[in-house]
Amino acid sequence: MSNNDILKKLRVALSLKTEDIITICDLVGFKVTKAELGDIFRNEDHENFKPCGDQILRNFLNGLVIYKRGPRDEKKQ
């Protein structure tokens, strides 16, 4: 399963729109455009298809944790 497939399945399972994914990536300081996401969500045989890199998926998943649970509480030492 490719990173593109994982991102597509998460988008459908969580009922996320493109704007939601951009917001989630912004939570961790990662900028992604609507056009880049459109290229990632295209079929592999389309001329504008772009493979989803590890960096995009990693930042999306880290942002998703913040989006769903909130920011991490810092423990006092």
MODELLER restraints for C-alpha pairs under 7 A, 6 or more apart:
rsr = mdl.restraints
at = mdl.atoms
rsr.add(forms.Gaussian(group=physical.xy_distance, feature=features.Distance(at['CA:3:A'], at['CA:52:A']), mean=5.51, stdev=0.5))
rsr.add(forms.Gaussian(group=physical.xy_distance, feature=features.Distance(at['CA:3:A'], at['CA:53:A']), mean=6.90, stdev=0.5))
rsr.add(forms.Gaussian(group=physical.xy_distance, feature=features.Distance(at['CA:3:A'], at['CA:57:A']), mean=6.73, stdev=0.5))
rsr.add(forms.Gaussian(group=physical.xy_distance, feature=features.Distance(at['CA:4:A'], at['CA:40:A']), mean=6.34, stdev=0.5))
rsr.add(forms.Gaussian(group=physical.xy_distance, feature=features.Distance(at['CA:4:A'], at['CA:41:A']), mean=6.89, stdev=0.5))
rsr.add(forms.Gaussian(group=physical.xy_distance, feature=features.Distance(at['CA:4:A'], at['CA:51:A']), mean=6.45, stdev=0.5))
rsr.add(forms.Gaussian(group=physical.xy_distance, feature=features.Distance(at['CA:4:A'], at['CA:52:A']), mean=5.19, stdev=0.5))
rsr.add(forms.Gaussian(group=physical.xy_distance, feature=features.Distance(at['CA:8:A'], at['CA:41:A']), mean=6.66, stdev=0.5))
rsr.add(forms.Gaussian(group=physical.xy_distance, feature=features.Distance(at['CA:18:A'], at['CA:34:A']), mean=6.66, stdev=0.5))
rsr.add(forms.Gaussian(group=physical.xy_distance, feature=features.Distance(at['CA:22:A'], at['CA:32:A']), mean=6.18, stdev=0.5))
rsr.add(forms.Gaussian(group=physical.xy_distance, feature=features.Distance(at['CA:24:A'], at['CA:60:A']), mean=6.41, stdev=0.5))
rsr.add(forms.Gaussian(group=physical.xy_distance, feature=features.Distance(at['CA:24:A'], at['CA:63:A']), mean=4.96, stdev=0.5))
rsr.add(forms.Gaussian(group=physical.xy_distance, feature=features.Distance(at['CA:24:A'], at['CA:64:A']), mean=5.90, stdev=0.5))
rsr.add(forms.Gaussian(group=physical.xy_distance, feature=features.Distance(at['CA:24:A'], at['CA:67:A']), mean=6.28, stdev=0.5))
rsr.add(forms.Gaussian(group=physical.xy_distance, feature=features.Distance(at['CA:25:A'], at['CA:31:A']), mean=6.48, stdev=0.5))
rsr.add(forms.Gaussian(group=physical.xy_distance, feature=features.Distance(at['CA:25:A'], at['CA:59:A']), mean=6.15, stdev=0.5))
rsr.add(forms.Gaussian(group=physical.xy_distance, feature=features.Distance(at['CA:25:A'], at['CA:60:A']), mean=5.24, stdev=0.5))
rsr.add(forms.Gaussian(group=physical.xy_distance, feature=features.Distance(at['CA:25:A'], at['CA:63:A']), mean=5.46, stdev=0.5))
rsr.add(forms.Gaussian(group=physical.xy_distance, feature=features.Distance(at['CA:27:A'], at['CA:63:A']), mean=5.50, stdev=0.5))
rsr.add(forms.Gaussian(group=physical.xy_distance, feature=features.Distance(at['CA:28:A'], at['CA:59:A']), mean=6.72, stdev=0.5))
rsr.add(forms.Gaussian(group=physical.xy_distance, feature=features.Distance(at['CA:28:A'], at['CA:63:A']), mean=5.50, stdev=0.5))
rsr.add(forms.Gaussian(group=physical.xy_distance, feature=features.Distance(at['CA:30:A'], at['CA:59:A']), mean=6.68, stdev=0.5))
rsr.add(forms.Gaussian(group=physical.xy_distance, feature=features.Distance(at['CA:39:A'], at['CA:48:A']), mean=5.84, stdev=0.5))
rsr.add(forms.Gaussian(group=physical.xy_distance, feature=features.Distance(at['CA:39:A'], at['CA:49:A']), mean=4.96, stdev=0.5))
rsr.add(forms.Gaussian(group=physical.xy_distance, feature=features.Distance(at['CA:39:A'], at['CA:50:A']), mean=5.26, stdev=0.5))
rsr.add(forms.Gaussian(group=physical.xy_distance, feature=features.Distance(at['CA:40:A'], at['CA:49:A']), mean=6.05, stdev=0.5))
rsr.add(forms.Gaussian(group=physical.xy_distance, feature=features.Distance(at['CA:40:A'], at['CA:50:A']), mean=5.00, stdev=0.5))
rsr.add(forms.Gaussian(group=physical.xy_distance, feature=features.Distance(at['CA:40:A'], at['CA:51:A']), mean=6.00, stdev=0.5))
rsr.add(forms.Gaussian(group=physical.xy_distance, feature=features.Distance(at['CA:40:A'], at['CA:52:A']), mean=5.89, stdev=0.5))
rsr.add(forms.Gaussian(group=physical.xy_distance, feature=features.Distance(at['CA:42:A'], at['CA:49:A']), mean=5.46, stdev=0.5))
rsr.add(forms.Gaussian(group=physical.xy_distance, feature=features.Distance(at['CA:43:A'], at['CA:49:A']), mean=6.48, stdev=0.5))
